[in-house]
């Protein structure tokens, strides 16, 4: 009986910690990890190919993710629903502002071709922890 009560208390505390909105305070912009990898092949114009993965490492979902992307253009089309250059030409919106959940399996991935690697780093997001 005592063991069963301890299991229920543990489950309650775990659920409380995971659902507590206070978790949003623990999330930071640096929880968005951007990994870029140069691919050995080149496109028809001779530009280098790069693959990008943006992973949310925060327990909370992040929405309206913006990346710095000054000078971003790609000779291989990147779907606007994945990455779109904002009107200022300095920032890009990831996934049209849609939520990015925690984990590698939810990472946003895309490829681009360019003369040189573009600096893509998170500049803003909204933490959505419920």
C-alpha positions as CSV (number, residue, x, y, z in Angstrom):
1,X,0.0,0.0,0.0
2,X,2.8,2.4,1.0
3,X,4.7,1.7,-2.3
4,X,1.6,2.4,-4.4
5,X,1.1,5.7,-2.6
6,X,4.7,6.7,-3.3
7,X,4.3,5.8,-7.0
8,X,1.2,8.0,-7.2
9,X,3.0,10.9,-5.5
10,X,6.0,10.6,-7.8
11,X,3.7,10.5,-10.8
12,X,1.8,13.6,-9.6
13,X,5.1,15.5,-8.9
14,X,6.5,14.6,-12.3
15,X,3.3,15.7,-14.1
16,X,3.2,18.9,-12.1
17,X,6.8,19.7,-13.1
18,X,6.2,19.0,-16.7
19,X,2.9,21.0,-16.9
20,X,3.9,23.9,-14.6
21,X,4.1,27.1,-16.7
22,X,7.2,28.0,-14.6
23,X,9.1,25.8,-17.1
24,X,8.9,28.7,-19.6
25,X,11.3,30.6,-17.4
26,X,13.9,27.9,-17.9
27,X,13.7,28.1,-21.7
28,X,16.0,30.4,-23.6
29,X,16.7,31.4,-27.2
30,X,19.8,29.3,-26.9
31,X,17.6,26.2,-26.6
32,X,17.2,26.5,-30.4
33,X,20.2,24.7,-31.8
34,X,21.1,25.4,-35.4
35,X,23.4,22.9,-37.1
36,X,24.7,23.5,-40.6
37,X,26.7,21.0,-42.6
38,X,28.4,21.5,-45.9
39,X,27.6,18.8,-48.4
40,X,30.5,17.7,-50.6
41,X,28.5,18.1,-53.8
42,X,27.9,21.4,-55.6
43,X,24.9,22.7,-57.6
44,X,24.9,23.4,-61.3
45,X,26.2,26.9,-60.8
46,X,29.1,25.6,-58.7
47,X,27.8,26.8,-55.4
48,X,28.3,24.8,-52.2
49,X,25.3,22.9,-50.8
50,X,24.4,23.1,-47.1
51,X,22.0,21.2,-44.9
52,X,20.5,22.9,-41.9
53,X,18.6,21.5,-38.9
54,X,17.0,23.7,-36.2
55,X,16.2,21.8,-33.1
56,X,14.3,23.0,-30.1
57,X,16.0,21.6,-27.0
58,X,13.5,23.3,-24.6
59,X,10.7,21.2,-23.0
60,X,8.3,24.0,-24.1
61,X,7.2,24.6,-27.7
62,X,8.7,27.6,-29.4
63,X,6.7,29.6,-32.0
64,X,7.4,32.6,-34.3
65,X,11.0,31.6,-34.5
66,X,13.2,34.1,-36.3
67,X,16.7,33.5,-37.5
68,X,19.3,36.0,-38.6
69,X,19.8,35.4,-42.3
70,X,21.4,38.5,-43.8
71,X,22.1,37.9,-47.5
72,X,20.3,34.6,-47.7
73,X,19.4,33.5,-51.1
74,X,19.6,30.0,-52.5
75,X,20.0,28.7,-56.0
76,X,18.1,25.7,-54.9
77,X,14.6,26.7,-53.8
78,X,13.8,26.5,-50.1
79,X,10.1,26.0,-49.5
80,X,8.6,29.3,-48.1
81,X,6.7,27.1,-45.6
82,X,10.0,26.0,-44.1
83,X,12.1,29.2,-44.3
84,X,11.1,32.6,-45.7
85,X,13.1,35.8,-45.8
86,X,11.3,38.7,-44.0
87,X,10.8,42.0,-45.7
88,X,13.9,43.5,-44.0
89,X,16.2,41.0,-45.7
90,X,17.9,40.5,-42.3
91,X,15.7,37.9,-40.7
92,X,14.0,34.7,-41.8
93,X,10.9,33.1,-40.4
94,X,11.0,29.4,-39.7
95,X,8.0,27.2,-40.5
96,X,5.8,30.3,-41.2
97,X,5.8,30.9,-37.4
98,X,4.3,27.5,-36.6
99,X,5.2,25.7,-33.4
100,X,8.5,23.7,-33.1
101,X,8.3,21.0,-30.4
102,X,11.1,19.6,-28.4
103,X,13.4,17.0,-29.9
104,X,15.4,15.8,-32.8
105,X,12.4,14.2,-34.5
106,X,10.7,17.7,-34.6
107,X,13.7,19.5,-35.9
108,X,13.1,21.7,-38.9
109,X,15.4,20.7,-41.8
110,X,16.2,22.3,-45.1
111,X,19.0,22.6,-47.7
112,X,20.3,25.6,-49.6
113,X,23.1,26.4,-52.1
114,X,25.2,29.5,-51.8
115,X,28.6,30.9,-52.6
116,X,29.3,30.8,-48.9
117,X,27.7,29.6,-45.7
118,X,25.1,32.0,-44.4
119,X,25.1,32.8,-40.6
120,X,21.8,31.4,-39.4
121,X,21.3,32.0,-35.7
122,X,18.1,32.4,-33.6
123,X,17.3,36.0,-32.8
124,X,13.7,35.7,-31.4
125,X,11.0,33.3,-30.5
126,X,7.9,33.0,-28.3
127,X,7.9,30.3,-25.6
128,X,4.7,28.5,-25.5
129,X,4.5,26.3,-22.4
130,X,1.1,25.1,-21.2
